[in-house]
Amino acid sequence: MATSWWEIQVFCDPNAEDLVFWRLTDFGCKGTSSERESHTTNILKAYLPQQRAKLLDLSALALLLKQDALCAGLPIPDLEWQLIEEEDWSSSWKQYWQPQMVGDRFLINPAWLPLPKKSDRLIIRLDPGVAFGTGTHATTQLCLEALEMRLDGTSSQSVRMADIGCGSGILSVGAVLLGATQVYAVDIDPLAVETTRVSTQMNKIPEHQIVAAEGSLSTLIEMAKEPVDGIVCNIIAEVIVDLIPQMGAIAKPETWGILSGILLDQVKPVADTLEENGWIVATLWRRTDWCCLNIRRS
Ligand SMILES: C[S@@+](CC[C@H](N)C(=O)[O-])C[C@H]1O[C@@H](n2cnc3c(N)ncnc32)[C@H](O)[C@@H]1O
C-alpha cells in the first residue's frame, strides 16, 4: 500500500537553517532539502510518513522551532504542512537533486540521471528515497572529505570500517571506493538498511564488502567480531554521546573515527565524553554551524 507523507515546509531566516535542520532530523523527518526563497528566507522541506505524526505533534514541532529561534535571537520561522501521496513525494523531491561534486574525489550522481561521459572523480550513484544521505548536507560532505583524508590510498593494509547510522549508505560506498576493504553498516531505520543494500548493488560493490544490518553499535559489535580500523558516525550529538562509551569495544589502539551531525555549540559535551572514554579530538572541521570531529585513541 502506498504511504502518505506529511510534507513539512519551514520558512526561516538563512541563519536559522542549521538549527531548523537539526530539529527536523531530531523529530524523525526524512529527505530534508533546502531552497533559497529570497535573501532573507530559506525554505526547508522535509517529509514524515503520515502514521509517524499526528496534527498535534506537528503543532508541537512548530512550538519547538519557535523556542529554538527565540533562544538563538533569530526571527521565528513559519511552518506549513500538507499530506501528499508517495508518487508526488518521489517526483517532487527528485526535481531538486542534481549531480554534485564533493571534496576532491567524489561526484554524487542521482541514479535516474545519466553518468557523465568523462570524469576523473569517484562516482557514487544513489537513489536514497527517504533515507538520509544525498551528499547535499554539510555533515555528509564533511564525513566524505574526512574519509578522503583517512583513506588516501597510501596504506597497503586492508581497512575494515564501521558506518554507524548509514542512511543511504553514501559513506559506506564512498569508503569502499576510496579503498576500504570491508564496511559494517548499521542503522535503526529498516528503510535505510534496505537503501544501503541497494546503493551497494547500484555501485557494483560486491555484497560481502558492505554488510548492512538493522540496529546500532551493539549489532555492529556482533557483526564485526573484531575491532575495526576506522569508524564513521554521522548522527545527532545526543545519540553520539550515548554511543561513545561502547565505541571502545570495536576499537584498537590505532583506530580512528569521524563523527559528525554535531552543531558547533554541542561540541563540548561530545569532546568531554570522548575524553572520558579514551578518545581525543585530533581535528575539528566546520561547515556552516555543523562540525566534524576527527578522533583517535588517547
Ligand atoms: C544524519 S543521517 C546520516 C546518513 C548518512 N550516514 C550520511 O552521512 O549522510 C543519520 C542516520 O542515523 C540513523 N540513526 C539514528 N539514531 C541511530 C542509532 N542510535 N544507531 C544507529 N543509527 C541511528 C538514522 O536513522 C539516520 O539514517
The ligand as a Gaussian input file, in Angstrom:
#p B3LYP/6-31G(d) Opt

LIG

0 1
 C       22.152000      12.156000       9.588000
 S       21.741000      10.568000       8.980000
 C       23.305000      10.087000       8.244000
 C       23.174000       9.274000       6.988000
 C       24.483000       9.059000       6.232000
 N       25.415000       8.277000       7.010000
 C       25.114000      10.384000       5.865000
 O       26.193000      10.702000       6.393000
 O       24.535000      11.119000       5.044000
 C       21.688000       9.670000      10.484000
 C       21.200000       8.239000      10.378000
 O       21.390000       7.646000      11.651000
 C       20.304000       6.790000      11.951000
 N       20.282000       6.659000      13.417000
 C       19.710000       7.493000      14.331000
 N       19.957000       7.030000      15.579000
 C       20.711000       5.896000      15.447000
 C       21.303000       4.963000      16.366000
 N       21.169000       5.090000      17.681000
 N       22.024000       3.943000      15.862000
 C       22.163000       3.766000      14.524000
 N       21.609000       4.600000      13.610000
 C       20.918000       5.657000      14.058000
 C       19.104000       7.484000      11.318000
 O       18.080000       6.554000      11.052000
 C       19.726000       8.086000      10.053000
 O       19.587000       7.211000       8.953000

